[in-house]
């Protein structure tokens, strides 16, 4: 396969037929918005409105508008103040945060050091059953004064402030929670965020209203409406019929077919969600690093990006995206060489290739089929098993590391913008999704996770990326762009990690 092949030819080779987006002629029944109301879709609904009892970006996309976090990412992607004005690391096992004065929750309760201590300890309490894992080294919190709080850890955590920029950094109102209980709070949450909760009809619509008293000033819209729409065609039809203003979580194939469509603008933003194939290195042909290297040489990532993703991604050499701390630009991607892949397979004892299974969420079936087609060219016959997203997620997070078979398509958002986020769950042998045993990799993970010296961490990341390329426990793919579709009214730019922080969005009236 060469770069001269057309997109249609590449898809045919991979056994694909890009599904046509349904005709965008649905008749909307919703009334046109009045004032500065922004209606947007995302592929799923939030699982809960309790921010400490969820761990998925779909839920966090909603909650980040109702709650503030201690830190955030600025327009330059650098870590920036939010509820915490500053932070320091006075001892290897202590992080100290100076809080913003005068911040109150939506019910008037003060957001102070006691609220931060309460929130951290509630998150860590086994009774909360929080799926948020980023604060695993935190052991507790201490109030030094009303606006100063310290977090204690049992091991050094060099990126703890970055881990408080989304999931683990949400602050809750202790008095209100004591009054209404966990269930009541999850039905009608109270935060400090730029929007206040109005109403939630599960799987249909969630409404929130601008918080005019927000410490950072009121948001750019008066009302925000989230609508879950798993089917891209339905979401795009709703956009065309003026039922919604903005479609998020757009797939490249759906965006391609809307190019030039009247009244619809497709916006493309660089993203850091990084895709890869996880390989079971403990069984069958994939035990041999020569086989794993062959797969990397066989999968023509640049062509995959052009043919299937319409150019809406960037190739990555290993697991770490370009914008993250630790990315090593001296590590080059695998060369795309089918002849070398065939030789490596023969040297490993598979001159005729082998049969295997490639599992993927049904939402990624097109990509999985394309990868299967590319592998077939070197004799690796990978049957695609596309499962529904719920089944995929439950298998991925189960204790059975083989629940998704010998090879599966996965992705990591890496929202802390630190390479640790991309490798923390699937490299070190004792981690939930690891399917590789390497003493050297374990040592390098410990160095980058526990060292407080940025230079030492960079050296560890560089060595780790060279080791990953040498041993190839994954097939390295790409970091995909964030795609949205909108009408003429909204203006919004997502942060690099793609979360739906809408305080800066605007709509024309």
Secondary structure, DSSP 8 states (H G I E B T S, - for coil): --TTS-HHHHHHHTT--------S-----S----SSEEEEEESS--S-S-GGG---HHHHHHHTTTS-BSEEE-TTS-EEESSEEEEEEEETTEEEEEE-TT-B-TTS-B-SHHHHHHHHHHHH-GGG-----TTTTEEEEEEEETTEEEEEESS--TTHHHHTTTGGGB---HHHHHHHHHHHHHHS---SSSEEEEEEETTTEEEEEE-TT-TT---S-SEEEEEE---HHHHHHHHHTTS-SEE-S--HHHHHHTTT-TT-EEEEEEEEEEEEEEE-TTSGGGGSHHHHHHHHHHS-HHHHHHHTSTT-EEE-SSSS-TTSBT--TTS------HHHHHHHHHHTT-TT-EEEEEEEEGGGHHHHHHHHHHHHTTTEEEEEEEE-HHHHHHHHTSS-TTTT-SEEEEEE--TTSBHHHHHTTTTSTTSTT-----HHHHHHHHHHHH---HHHHHHHHHHHHHHHHHH-SEEEEEEEEEEEEE-SSEE----TT-----TT-EE--
